[in-house]
Amino acid sequence: MDDKKSKILTYVTGIIGLIGFYFFVRIVMEGDDPITESADLQASILSPFISFAIFLLIATAAISVIFSLLNMAKHPDVLKRTLLGVAVMAVLLVLAYFFATDEAVTDGMGKIIKGGEAGSVSKWVSALINYSFILGSIGLVFFLYDFVKSLVKN
């Protein structure tokens, strides 16, 4: 990164830090009890802080996505690997959906949980639980493989 962009980035992060510090000082000056007891105080202190945090989250996510897309457009090999990864993830999701059940969700006593009736929502919940299990299992296998490989290497 050139010196000019680095300075601009330093100033922007400094300004964001100062704004965050300002909100921190305002919250600490008021104290816990007055903030929890007064809705007007919450609206005047916490609402702007939460809005600022949401803005930072959205801006960070947008910048990350934009720069990732630009990087993939500049490097076709990266784009090809990314599309291959997305395709593999889609295949795993289809497998998880295929093996999912659409039965009603019950508690320990066998009663149907409110909102857990049988149907497509229940099937998607089951599919996403299966999907999480599949991804976690793949991650664990790669972790153990890397761990054993590093033990053998040393």
DSSP file (Angstrom, degrees, kcal/mol; ACC not computed):
  #  RESIDUE AA STRUCTURE BP1 BP2  ACC     N-H-->O    O-->H-N    N-H-->O    O-->H-N    TCO  KAPPA ALPHA  PHI   PSI    X-CA   Y-CA   Z-CA
    1    1 A M              0   0    0      0, 0.0     2,-0.0     0, 0.0     0, 0.0   0.000 360.0 360.0 360.0 135.2    0.0    0.0    0.0
    2    2 A D     >  -     0   0    0      1,-0.1     4,-2.0     4,-0.0     5,-0.1  -0.257 360.0-106.0 -74.9 167.4    1.4    3.4   -0.9
    3    3 A D  H  > S+     0   0    0      1,-0.2     4,-2.1     2,-0.2     5,-0.2   0.838 115.8  54.1 -64.2 -37.1    2.1    6.1    1.7
    4    4 A K  H  > S+     0   0    0      2,-0.2     4,-2.1     1,-0.2    -1,-0.2   0.926 110.8  45.0 -66.4 -45.1   -0.9    8.3    0.8
    5    5 A K  H  > S+     0   0    0      1,-0.2     4,-2.6     2,-0.2    -1,-0.2   0.875 111.6  54.3 -65.4 -36.8   -3.5    5.5    1.2
    6    6 A S  H  X S+     0   0    0     -4,-2.0     4,-2.2     2,-0.2    -2,-0.2   0.905 108.6  47.9 -63.8 -41.7   -1.8    4.4    4.4
    7    7 A K  H  X S+     0   0    0     -4,-2.1     4,-2.4     2,-0.2    -2,-0.2   0.920 112.1  49.3 -65.0 -43.5   -2.2    7.9    5.9
    8    8 A I  H  X S+     0   0    0     -4,-2.1     4,-2.5     1,-0.2    -2,-0.2   0.929 111.8  48.7 -61.6 -45.0   -5.8    8.1    4.8
    9    9 A L  H  X S+     0   0    0     -4,-2.6     4,-2.5     1,-0.2    -1,-0.2   0.884 110.2  52.1 -62.4 -38.9   -6.6    4.7    6.3
   10   10 A T  H  X S+     0   0    0     -4,-2.2     4,-2.0     2,-0.2    -1,-0.2   0.911 110.9  47.2 -63.8 -43.2   -4.8    5.8    9.6
   11   11 A Y  H  X S+     0   0    0     -4,-2.4     4,-2.4     2,-0.2    -2,-0.2   0.912 112.1  49.6 -65.0 -42.5   -6.9    8.9    9.8
   12   12 A V  H  X S+     0   0    0     -4,-2.5     4,-2.4     1,-0.2    -2,-0.2   0.934 112.8  46.1 -63.8 -46.1  -10.1    7.1    9.1
   13   13 A T  H  X S+     0   0    0     -4,-2.5     4,-2.4     1,-0.2    -1,-0.2   0.869 111.9  52.9 -65.6 -34.7   -9.4    4.4   11.8
   14   14 A G  H  X S+     0   0    0     -4,-2.0     4,-2.4    -5,-0.2    -2,-0.2   0.913 109.5  48.0 -63.8 -42.9   -8.4    7.2   14.2
   15   15 A I  H  X S+     0   0    0     -4,-2.4     4,-2.3     2,-0.2    -2,-0.2   0.912 112.0  49.5 -64.8 -42.6  -11.7    9.0   13.6
   16   16 A I  H  X S+     0   0    0     -4,-2.4     4,-2.3     1,-0.2    -2,-0.2   0.913 111.3  50.2 -62.1 -42.2  -13.7    5.8   14.1
   17   17 A G  H  X S+     0   0    0     -4,-2.4     4,-2.4     1,-0.2    -2,-0.2   0.899 109.8  50.0 -62.8 -41.5  -11.7    5.1   17.3
   18   18 A L  H  X S+     0   0    0     -4,-2.4     4,-2.3     2,-0.2    -2,-0.2   0.895 110.1  50.3 -64.9 -39.9  -12.4    8.6   18.6
   19   19 A I  H  X S+     0   0    0     -4,-2.3     4,-2.1     2,-0.2    -2,-0.2   0.926 112.2  47.6 -63.7 -43.4  -16.1    8.3   17.9
   20   20 A G  H  X S+     0   0    0     -4,-2.3     4,-2.2     1,-0.2    -2,-0.2   0.894 111.5  50.5 -62.9 -40.4  -16.2    5.0   19.7
   21   21 A F  H  X S+     0   0    0     -4,-2.4     4,-2.6     2,-0.2    -1,-0.2   0.874 107.3  54.7 -65.4 -37.3  -14.2    6.5   22.7
   22   22 A Y  H  X S+     0   0    0     -4,-2.3     4,-2.2     2,-0.2    -2,-0.2   0.929 110.0  45.7 -60.1 -46.8  -16.7    9.3   22.8
   23   23 A F  H  X S+     0   0    0     -4,-2.1     4,-2.2     1,-0.2    -2,-0.2   0.899 111.8  52.7 -64.3 -39.8  -19.6    6.9   23.1
   24   24 A F  H  X S+     0   0    0     -4,-2.2     4,-2.5     1,-0.2    -2,-0.2   0.926 109.7  48.0 -60.5 -45.8  -17.7    4.9   25.7
   25   25 A V  H  X S+     0   0    0     -4,-2.6     4,-2.6     1,-0.2    -1,-0.2   0.903 110.5  51.8 -63.8 -41.7  -17.1    8.0   27.9
   26   26 A R  H  X S+     0   0    0     -4,-2.2     4,-1.4     1,-0.2    -1,-0.2   0.907 112.0  46.2 -61.5 -41.5  -20.8    9.0   27.6
   27   27 A I  H  X S+     0   0    0     -4,-2.2     4,-1.8     1,-0.2    -2,-0.2   0.920 114.2  47.2 -68.5 -43.4  -21.9    5.6   28.8
   28   28 A V  H  < S+     0   0    0     -4,-2.5    -2,-0.2     1,-0.2    -1,-0.2   0.882 108.6  55.5 -66.5 -37.9  -19.4    5.5   31.7
   29   29 A M  H  < S+     0   0    0     -4,-2.6    -1,-0.2     1,-0.2    -2,-0.2   0.856 110.5  44.9 -64.0 -35.0  -20.2    9.0   32.8
   30   30 A E  H  < S-     0   0    0     -4,-1.4    -1,-0.2    -5,-0.2    -2,-0.2   0.858 104.5-144.0 -78.1 -35.2  -23.9    8.2   33.2
   31   31 A G     X  -     0   0    0     -4,-1.8     4,-1.0    -5,-0.1     5,-0.1  -0.096  22.7 -79.6  90.8 166.5  -23.4    4.8   34.9
   32   32 A D  H  > S+     0   0    0      2,-0.2     4,-2.4     1,-0.1     5,-0.2   0.940 119.0  51.8 -71.8 -49.6  -25.3    1.5   34.7
   33   33 A D  H  > S+     0   0    0      1,-0.2     4,-1.8     2,-0.2     5,-0.2   0.920 109.0  47.2 -62.1 -48.8  -28.2    2.2   37.0
   34   34 A P  H  > S+     0   0    0      0, 0.0     4,-1.7     0, 0.0    -1,-0.2   0.886 113.6  50.1 -61.3 -35.1  -29.5    5.5   35.4
   35   35 A I  H  < S+     0   0    0     -4,-1.0     7,-0.3     1,-0.2    -2,-0.2   0.920 112.2  46.1 -68.8 -42.3  -29.2    3.9   31.9
   36   36 A T  H  < S+     0   0    0     -4,-2.4    -1,-0.2     1,-0.2    -3,-0.1   0.780 117.1  45.2 -71.4 -24.6  -31.1    0.8   32.8
   37   37 A E  H  < S+     0   0    0     -4,-1.8     2,-0.6    -5,-0.2    -1,-0.2   0.756 105.1  62.7 -90.5 -25.5  -33.9    2.8   34.6
   38   38 A S     X  -     0   0    0     -4,-1.7     4,-1.9    -5,-0.2    -1,-0.1  -0.890  52.9-169.1-112.8 118.4  -34.5    5.6   32.1
   39   39 A A  H  > S+     0   0    0     -2,-0.6     4,-2.3     2,-0.2    -1,-0.2   0.855  92.9  54.7 -68.8 -34.4  -35.8    4.9   28.6
   40   40 A D  H  > S+     0   0    0      2,-0.2     4,-1.9     1,-0.2    -1,-0.2   0.901 108.6  48.2 -65.8 -39.8  -35.1    8.5   27.6
   41   41 A L  H  > S+     0   0    0      2,-0.2     4,-2.0     1,-0.2     5,-0.5   0.891 110.6  51.5 -66.9 -39.7  -31.5    8.2   28.6
   42   42 A Q  H  X>S+     0   0    0     -4,-1.9     5,-1.6    -7,-0.3     4,-1.4   0.922 110.6  48.8 -60.4 -43.7  -31.2    4.9   26.8
   43   43 A A  H  <5S+     0   0    0     -4,-2.3    -2,-0.2     1,-0.2    -1,-0.2   0.859 114.6  44.9 -66.2 -34.8  -32.5    6.6   23.6
   44   44 A S  H  <5S+     0   0    0     -4,-1.9    -1,-0.2    -5,-0.1    -2,-0.2   0.775 129.3  21.1 -82.7 -25.0  -30.2    9.5   23.9
   45   45 A I  H  X5S+     0   0    0     -4,-2.0     4,-1.1    -5,-0.1    -3,-0.2   0.833 128.4  36.5-107.7 -51.5  -27.0    7.5   24.7
   46   46 A L  H  X5S+     0   0    0     -4,-1.4     4,-2.8    -5,-0.5     5,-0.2   0.858 107.8  61.5 -78.7 -35.3  -27.4    3.9   23.5
   47   47 A S  H  ><S+     0   0    0     -5,-1.6     4,-2.4     1,-0.2     5,-0.2   0.921 106.7  44.7 -61.3 -45.5  -29.4    4.4   20.3
   48   48 A P  H  > S+     0   0    0      0, 0.0     4,-2.4     0, 0.0    -1,-0.2   0.888 113.9  51.8 -64.5 -35.3  -26.7    6.5   18.6
   49   49 A F  H  X S+     0   0    0     -4,-1.1     4,-2.3     2,-0.2    -2,-0.2   0.920 111.6  45.9 -64.2 -43.6  -24.0    4.1   19.7
   50   50 A I  H  X S+     0   0    0     -4,-2.8     4,-2.5     2,-0.2    -1,-0.2   0.898 112.1  51.4 -67.0 -40.3  -26.0    1.1   18.4
   51   51 A S  H  X S+     0   0    0     -4,-2.4     4,-2.4    -5,-0.2    -2,-0.2   0.906 110.6  49.1 -62.2 -40.9  -26.7    3.0   15.1
   52   52 A F  H  X S+     0   0    0     -4,-2.4     4,-2.4     2,-0.2    -2,-0.2   0.909 111.3  49.3 -63.7 -43.0  -22.9    3.7   14.8
   53   53 A A  H  X S+     0   0    0     -4,-2.3     4,-2.3     2,-0.2    -2,-0.2   0.903 111.4  48.7 -64.9 -40.9  -22.1    0.1   15.4
   54   54 A I  H  X S+     0   0    0     -4,-2.5     4,-2.6     2,-0.2     5,-0.2   0.908 110.5  51.6 -65.2 -41.2  -24.6   -1.1   12.8
   55   55 A F  H  X S+     0   0    0     -4,-2.4     4,-2.8     1,-0.2     5,-0.2   0.925 110.6  48.4 -60.1 -44.8  -23.2    1.4   10.3
   56   56 A L  H  X S+     0   0    0     -4,-2.4     4,-2.6     2,-0.2     5,-0.2   0.900 111.4  50.3 -63.1 -40.5  -19.7    0.1   10.9
   57   57 A L  H  X S+     0   0    0     -4,-2.3     4,-2.4     2,-0.2    -2,-0.2   0.938 113.8  44.0 -62.9 -47.1  -20.8   -3.5   10.5
   58   58 A I  H  X S+     0   0    0     -4,-2.6     4,-2.6     2,-0.2     5,-0.2   0.916 115.0  48.9 -65.0 -43.6  -22.6   -2.8    7.2
   59   59 A A  H  X S+     0   0    0     -4,-2.8     4,-2.6    -5,-0.2     5,-0.2   0.914 112.3  48.5 -63.2 -42.8  -19.7   -0.7    5.9
   60   60 A T  H  X S+     0   0    0     -4,-2.6     4,-2.3    -5,-0.2    -2,-0.2   0.922 113.3  46.7 -63.9 -44.2  -17.2   -3.4    6.8
   61   61 A A  H  X S+     0   0    0     -4,-2.4     4,-2.4    -5,-0.2    -2,-0.2   0.915 113.6  48.5 -64.6 -42.4  -19.2   -6.2    5.2
   62   62 A A  H  X S+     0   0    0     -4,-2.6     4,-2.7     2,-0.2     5,-0.2   0.925 112.2  48.0 -64.4 -44.5  -19.8   -4.1    2.1
   63   63 A I  H  X S+     0   0    0     -4,-2.6     4,-2.5    -5,-0.2     5,-0.2   0.908 112.0  50.6 -62.8 -41.3  -16.1   -3.2    1.7
   64   64 A S  H  X S+     0   0    0     -4,-2.3     4,-2.0    -5,-0.2    -2,-0.2   0.927 113.1  44.8 -62.4 -45.2  -15.1   -6.8    2.3
   65   65 A V  H  X S+     0   0    0     -4,-2.4     4,-2.5     2,-0.2    -2,-0.2   0.919 113.7  50.0 -66.3 -43.2  -17.5   -8.1   -0.4
   66   66 A I  H  X S+     0   0    0     -4,-2.7     4,-2.4     1,-0.2    -2,-0.2   0.936 113.6  44.1 -62.1 -47.3  -16.6   -5.4   -2.9
   67   67 A F  H  X S+     0   0    0     -4,-2.5     4,-2.2     2,-0.2    -1,-0.2   0.842 112.3  53.1 -69.9 -31.4  -12.8   -5.9   -2.6
   68   68 A S  H  X S+     0   0    0     -4,-2.0     4,-2.2    -5,-0.2    -1,-0.2   0.927 111.0  46.7 -65.6 -43.7  -13.3   -9.7   -2.7
   69   69 A L  H  X S+     0   0    0     -4,-2.5     4,-2.1     2,-0.2    -2,-0.2   0.904 112.3  50.2 -64.9 -40.7  -15.2   -9.4   -5.9
   70   70 A L  H  X S+     0   0    0     -4,-2.4     4,-1.9     2,-0.2    -1,-0.2   0.906 110.5  50.1 -62.9 -41.2  -12.7   -7.0   -7.4
   71   71 A N  H  X S+     0   0    0     -4,-2.2     4,-1.6     1,-0.2    -2,-0.2   0.893 110.9  48.8 -64.8 -39.6   -9.9   -9.4   -6.5
   72   72 A M  H  < S+     0   0    0     -4,-2.2     7,-0.5     1,-0.2    -1,-0.2   0.859 109.8  52.3 -69.0 -33.1  -11.7  -12.3   -8.1
   73   73 A A  H  < S+     0   0    0     -4,-2.1    -1,-0.2     1,-0.2    -2,-0.2   0.854 111.5  46.9 -69.4 -33.4  -12.3  -10.2  -11.2
   74   74 A K  H  < S+     0   0    0     -4,-1.9    -2,-0.2     1,-0.2    -1,-0.2   0.786 117.1  43.8 -77.1 -27.8   -8.6   -9.4  -11.5
   75   75 A H    >X  -     0   0    0     -4,-1.6     4,-1.7    -5,-0.2     3,-0.6  -0.874  63.5-172.4-123.7  97.8   -7.4  -13.0  -10.9
   76   76 A P  H 3> S+     0   0    0      0, 0.0     4,-2.4     0, 0.0     5,-0.2   0.804  86.0  59.6 -61.4 -30.0   -9.4  -15.6  -12.9
   77   77 A D  H 3> S+     0   0    0      2,-0.2     4,-2.0     1,-0.2     5,-0.2   0.883 105.6  48.5 -66.7 -36.1   -7.7  -18.5  -11.1
   78   78 A V  H <> S+     0   0    0     -3,-0.6     4,-2.3     2,-0.2    -1,-0.2   0.896 110.7  51.7 -67.1 -39.9   -9.0  -17.2   -7.8
   79   79 A L  H  X S+     0   0    0     -4,-1.7     4,-2.7    -7,-0.5    -2,-0.2   0.908 109.0  50.4 -62.1 -42.5  -12.5  -16.9   -9.3
   80   80 A K  H  X S+     0   0    0     -4,-2.4     4,-2.0     1,-0.2    -2,-0.2   0.914 111.9  46.9 -63.9 -43.3  -12.4  -20.5  -10.6
   81   81 A R  H  X S+     0   0    0     -4,-2.0     4,-2.3     2,-0.2    -1,-0.2   0.884 112.6  50.6 -65.7 -38.1  -11.3  -21.8   -7.1
   82   82 A T  H  X S+     0   0    0     -4,-2.3     4,-2.5     2,-0.2    -2,-0.2   0.935 110.8  47.4 -65.8 -46.3  -14.1  -19.8   -5.4
   83   83 A L  H  X S+     0   0    0     -4,-2.7     4,-2.2     1,-0.2    -1,-0.2   0.867 111.3  52.1 -63.6 -35.7  -16.8  -21.0   -7.8
   84   84 A L  H  X S+     0   0    0     -4,-2.0     4,-2.2    -5,-0.2    -1,-0.2   0.911 110.2  48.6 -65.2 -42.2  -15.5  -24.6   -7.3
   85   85 A G  H  X S+     0   0    0     -4,-2.3     4,-2.2     2,-0.2    -2,-0.2   0.900 111.4  49.1 -63.7 -41.6  -15.8  -24.1   -3.5
   86   86 A V  H  X S+     0   0    0     -4,-2.5     4,-2.2     2,-0.2    -1,-0.2   0.890 110.4  51.8 -65.1 -38.9  -19.3  -22.7   -3.8
   87   87 A A  H  X S+     0   0    0     -4,-2.2     4,-2.3     2,-0.2    -2,-0.2   0.910 109.7  48.8 -64.5 -42.0  -20.3  -25.6   -6.0
   88   88 A V  H  X S+     0   0    0     -4,-2.2     4,-2.3     1,-0.2    -2,-0.2   0.911 111.4  50.0 -63.4 -42.1  -19.0  -28.1   -3.4
   89   89 A M  H  X S+     0   0    0     -4,-2.2     4,-2.1     1,-0.2    -2,-0.2   0.886 110.1  51.0 -63.4 -38.2  -20.8  -26.3   -0.6
   90   90 A A  H  X S+     0   0    0     -4,-2.2     4,-2.3     2,-0.2    -2,-0.2   0.898 109.1  50.4 -66.5 -40.0  -24.0  -26.4   -2.7
   91   91 A V  H  X S+     0   0    0     -4,-2.3     4,-2.3     1,-0.2    -2,-0.2   0.910 110.4  50.0 -63.8 -41.8  -23.6  -30.1   -3.3
   92   92 A L  H  X S+     0   0    0     -4,-2.3     4,-2.4     2,-0.2    -1,-0.2   0.883 110.2  50.8 -64.2 -37.5  -23.2  -30.7    0.5
   93   93 A L  H  X S+     0   0    0     -4,-2.1     4,-2.4     2,-0.2    -2,-0.2   0.902 109.2  50.5 -66.2 -40.5  -26.3  -28.6    1.2
   94   94 A V  H  X S+     0   0    0     -4,-2.3     4,-2.3     2,-0.2    -2,-0.2   0.913 111.4  48.7 -63.4 -42.0  -28.3  -30.7   -1.3
   95   95 A L  H  X S+     0   0    0     -4,-2.3     4,-2.0     2,-0.2    -2,-0.2   0.915 111.1  50.0 -62.9 -42.9  -27.1  -33.9    0.4
   96   96 A A  H  < S+     0   0    0     -4,-2.4     4,-0.5     1,-0.2    -2,-0.2   0.897 112.3  47.4 -63.0 -40.2  -28.0  -32.5    3.8
   97   97 A Y  H >< S+     0   0    0     -4,-2.4     3,-0.7     1,-0.2    -1,-0.2   0.882 109.1  54.6 -67.4 -38.2  -31.5  -31.5    2.5
   98   98 A F  H 3< S+     0   0    0     -4,-2.3    -2,-0.2     1,-0.2    -1,-0.2   0.889 113.4  41.0 -62.9 -39.6  -31.9  -35.0    0.9
   99   99 A F  T 3< S+     0   0    0     -4,-2.0    -1,-0.2    -5,-0.1    -2,-0.2   0.450  94.6 109.0 -89.4  -0.6  -31.2  -36.7    4.2
  100  100 A A    <   -     0   0    0     -3,-0.7     2,-0.3    -4,-0.5    23,-0.1  -0.396  62.5-134.3 -76.3 153.7  -33.2  -34.3    6.4
  101  101 A T        -     0   0    0     21,-0.2    25,-0.3    22,-0.1    26,-0.1  -0.805   6.2-154.1-105.9 149.7  -36.5  -35.3    8.0
  102  102 A D        +     0   0    0     -2,-0.3    17,-1.2    24,-0.1    21,-0.2   0.055  50.4 132.0-109.7  25.4  -39.6  -33.2    7.9
  103  103 A E        -     0   0    0     15,-0.2    16,-0.1    19,-0.2    -2,-0.1  -0.290  67.2 -87.7 -71.1 160.9  -41.1  -34.6   11.1
  104  104 A A        -     0   0    0     14,-0.1     2,-0.5     1,-0.1    13,-0.2  -0.371  41.1-114.3 -68.4 148.5  -42.4  -32.4   13.8
  105  105 A V        -     0   0    0     11,-3.2     8,-2.7     8,-0.2     2,-0.3  -0.751  39.5-171.1 -87.7 125.5  -40.0  -31.1   16.4
  106  106 A T  B     -A  112   0A   0     -2,-0.5     6,-0.2     6,-0.3     2,-0.1  -0.804  17.0-128.5-118.4 158.3  -40.8  -32.5   19.9
  107  107 A D    >   -     0   0    0      4,-2.4     3,-1.5    -2,-0.3    -1,-0.1  -0.170  49.1 -78.9 -88.1-170.0  -39.6  -31.9   23.4
  108  108 A G  T 3  S+     0   0    0      1,-0.3    -1,-0.0     2,-0.1    -2,-0.0   0.739 131.1  53.3 -65.3 -23.3  -38.4  -34.5   25.9
  109  109 A M  T 3  S-     0   0    0      2,-0.1    -1,-0.3     0, 0.0     3,-0.1   0.458 119.4-107.3 -90.6  -2.3  -42.0  -35.5   26.7
  110  110 A G  S <  S+     0   0    0     -3,-1.5     2,-0.3     1,-0.3    -2,-0.1   0.516  74.2 137.6  89.3   5.2  -42.9  -36.1   23.1
  111  111 A K        -     0   0    0      1,-0.1    -4,-2.4    -5,-0.0    -1,-0.3  -0.636  62.0-106.0 -85.4 144.3  -45.1  -33.0   22.8
  112  112 A I  B     -A  106   0A   0     -2,-0.3    -6,-0.3    -6,-0.2     2,-0.1  -0.519  35.4-123.8 -70.7 128.3  -44.8  -30.9   19.6
  113  113 A I    >   -     0   0    0     -8,-2.7     3,-2.8    -2,-0.3    -8,-0.2  -0.462  36.5 -91.3 -72.5 143.8  -42.9  -27.7   20.3
  114  114 A K  T 3  S+     0   0    0      1,-0.3    -1,-0.1    -2,-0.1     0, 0.0  -0.360 116.3  11.8 -57.7 125.5  -44.8  -24.4   19.3
  115  115 A G  T 3  S+     0   0    0     -2,-0.1    -1,-0.3    -3,-0.1    -2,-0.1   0.458 103.0 103.6  84.0   2.3  -43.8  -23.6   15.7
  116  116 A G    <   +     0   0    0     -3,-2.8   -11,-3.2   -11,-0.2    -3,-0.2   0.021  45.1 143.6-105.6  27.6  -42.2  -27.0   15.3
  117  117 A E        -     0   0    0    -13,-0.2     5,-0.4     1,-0.1     4,-0.1  -0.204  60.7 -88.2 -64.4 157.9  -45.0  -28.6   13.2
  118  118 A A  S    S+     0   0    0    -14,-0.1     2,-0.3     4,-0.1   -15,-0.2  -0.356  81.7  78.4 -64.8 144.9  -44.1  -31.0   10.4
  119  119 A G  S  > S-     0   0    0    -17,-1.2     4,-1.9     1,-0.1     5,-0.1  -0.966  93.3 -39.0 149.9-163.7  -43.5  -29.4    7.1
  120  120 A S  H  > S+     0   0    0     -2,-0.3     4,-2.4     1,-0.2     5,-0.2   0.849 127.4  53.8 -67.8 -35.5  -41.0  -27.5    5.0
  121  121 A V  H  > S+     0   0    0      1,-0.2     4,-2.4     2,-0.2    -1,-0.2   0.936 110.2  47.8 -64.4 -44.3  -39.7  -25.3    7.8
  122  122 A S  H  > S+     0   0    0     -5,-0.4     4,-2.3     1,-0.2    -1,-0.2   0.875 111.0  52.0 -62.4 -37.4  -38.9  -28.4    9.9
  123  123 A K  H  X S+     0   0    0     -4,-1.9     4,-2.5   -21,-0.2    -1,-0.2   0.906 109.9  48.2 -66.9 -40.9  -37.2  -30.0    6.9
  124  124 A W  H  X S+     0   0    0     -4,-2.4     4,-2.6     2,-0.2    -2,-0.2   0.891 110.8  50.9 -67.5 -38.2  -35.0  -26.9    6.4
  125  125 A V  H  X S+     0   0    0     -4,-2.4     4,-2.0     2,-0.2    -2,-0.2   0.941 113.0  45.9 -62.6 -45.7  -34.1  -26.8   10.0
  126  126 A S  H  X S+     0   0    0     -4,-2.3     4,-2.4   -25,-0.3    -2,-0.2   0.896 112.2  51.9 -62.6 -40.4  -33.1  -30.4   10.0
  127  127 A A  H  X S+     0   0    0     -4,-2.5     4,-2.7     1,-0.2    -2,-0.2   0.910 109.8  48.0 -63.8 -42.1  -31.2  -29.9    6.7
  128  128 A L  H  X S+     0   0    0     -4,-2.6     4,-2.3     2,-0.2    -1,-0.2   0.835 110.2  51.9 -71.3 -30.8  -29.2  -27.0    8.2
  129  129 A I  H  X S+     0   0    0     -4,-2.0     4,-2.2    -5,-0.2    -2,-0.2   0.931 112.4  46.2 -66.1 -44.4  -28.4  -29.0   11.3
  130  130 A N  H  X S+     0   0    0     -4,-2.4     4,-2.7     2,-0.2    -2,-0.2   0.905 111.4  52.7 -60.9 -41.5  -27.2  -31.8    9.1
  131  131 A Y  H  X S+     0   0    0     -4,-2.7     4,-2.7     2,-0.2     5,-0.2   0.909 108.8  49.1 -61.4 -44.0  -25.2  -29.3    7.0
  132  132 A S  H  X S+     0   0    0     -4,-2.3     4,-2.6     1,-0.2    -1,-0.2   0.905 111.4  50.1 -62.6 -40.7  -23.5  -27.9   10.1
  133  133 A F  H  X S+     0   0    0     -4,-2.2     4,-2.5     2,-0.2    -2,-0.2   0.916 111.0  48.8 -63.5 -43.5  -22.6  -31.4   11.2
  134  134 A I  H  X S+     0   0    0     -4,-2.7     4,-2.4     2,-0.2    -2,-0.2   0.943 114.0  45.1 -62.0 -48.4  -21.2  -32.3    7.7
  135  135 A L  H  X S+     0   0    0     -4,-2.7     4,-2.5     1,-0.2    -2,-0.2   0.901 113.6  50.1 -64.3 -40.3  -19.1  -29.1    7.6
  136  136 A G  H  X S+     0   0    0     -4,-2.6     4,-2.4    -5,-0.2    -1,-0.2   0.894 110.6  49.9 -63.8 -39.4  -17.9  -29.6   11.2
  137  137 A S  H  X S+     0   0    0     -4,-2.5     4,-2.4     2,-0.2    -2,-0.2   0.912 110.9  48.7 -65.5 -42.7  -16.9  -33.2   10.5
  138  138 A I  H  X S+     0   0    0     -4,-2.4     4,-2.3     1,-0.2    -2,-0.2   0.922 112.4  49.2 -62.9 -43.4  -15.0  -32.1    7.4
  139  139 A G  H  X S+     0   0    0     -4,-2.5     4,-2.3     1,-0.2    -2,-0.2   0.903 111.1  49.7 -62.1 -41.6  -13.2  -29.4    9.4
  140  140 A L  H  X S+     0   0    0     -4,-2.4     4,-2.8     2,-0.2     5,-0.2   0.901 109.5  51.5 -64.3 -41.6  -12.4  -31.9   12.2
  141  141 A V  H  X S+     0   0    0     -4,-2.4     4,-2.5     1,-0.2    -2,-0.2   0.933 112.2  45.6 -61.6 -45.9  -11.0  -34.4    9.7
  142  142 A F  H  X S+     0   0    0     -4,-2.3     4,-2.5     2,-0.2    -1,-0.2   0.880 112.7  51.7 -65.6 -36.7   -8.7  -31.7    8.2
  143  143 A F  H  X S+     0   0    0     -4,-2.3     4,-2.4     2,-0.2    -2,-0.2   0.942 112.6  44.6 -63.3 -47.6   -7.7  -30.5   11.6
  144  144 A L  H  X S+     0   0    0     -4,-2.8     4,-2.8     2,-0.2     5,-0.2   0.893 112.5  52.5 -65.2 -39.1   -6.7  -34.0   12.8
  145  145 A Y  H  X S+     0   0    0     -4,-2.5     4,-2.5    -5,-0.2    -1,-0.2   0.934 112.2  45.0 -60.6 -46.5   -4.9  -34.7    9.5
  146  146 A D  H  X S+     0   0    0     -4,-2.5     4,-2.2     2,-0.2    -2,-0.2   0.884 112.9  51.8 -65.3 -38.3   -2.9  -31.5    9.8
  147  147 A F  H  X S+     0   0    0     -4,-2.4     4,-1.8     2,-0.2    -2,-0.2   0.937 112.7  43.8 -63.8 -47.9   -2.2  -32.3   13.5
  148  148 A V  H  X S+     0   0    0     -4,-2.8     4,-2.5     1,-0.2     5,-0.2   0.892 112.3  54.0 -65.1 -39.6   -1.0  -35.9   12.7
  149  149 A K  H  X S+     0   0    0     -4,-2.5     4,-2.1    -5,-0.2    -1,-0.2   0.905 109.2  47.6 -60.9 -41.9    1.1  -34.6    9.8
  150  150 A S  H  X S+     0   0    0     -4,-2.2     4,-1.5     2,-0.2    -1,-0.2   0.844 111.3  51.5 -70.1 -32.0    2.8  -32.0   12.0
  151  151 A L  H  < S+     0   0    0     -4,-1.8    -2,-0.2     2,-0.2    -1,-0.2   0.911 112.1  45.7 -68.4 -41.5    3.5  -34.7   14.6
  152  152 A V  H  < S+     0   0    0     -4,-2.5    -2,-0.2     1,-0.2    -1,-0.2   0.869 109.6  55.5 -68.2 -36.6    5.1  -37.0   12.0
  153  153 A K  H  <        0   0    0     -4,-2.1    -1,-0.2     1,-0.3    -2,-0.2   0.867 360.0 360.0 -64.7 -37.4    7.1  -34.2   10.5
  154  154 A N     <        0   0    0     -4,-1.5    -1,-0.3    -5,-0.1    -2,-0.2   0.456 360.0 360.0 -86.4 360.0    8.7  -33.4   13.9
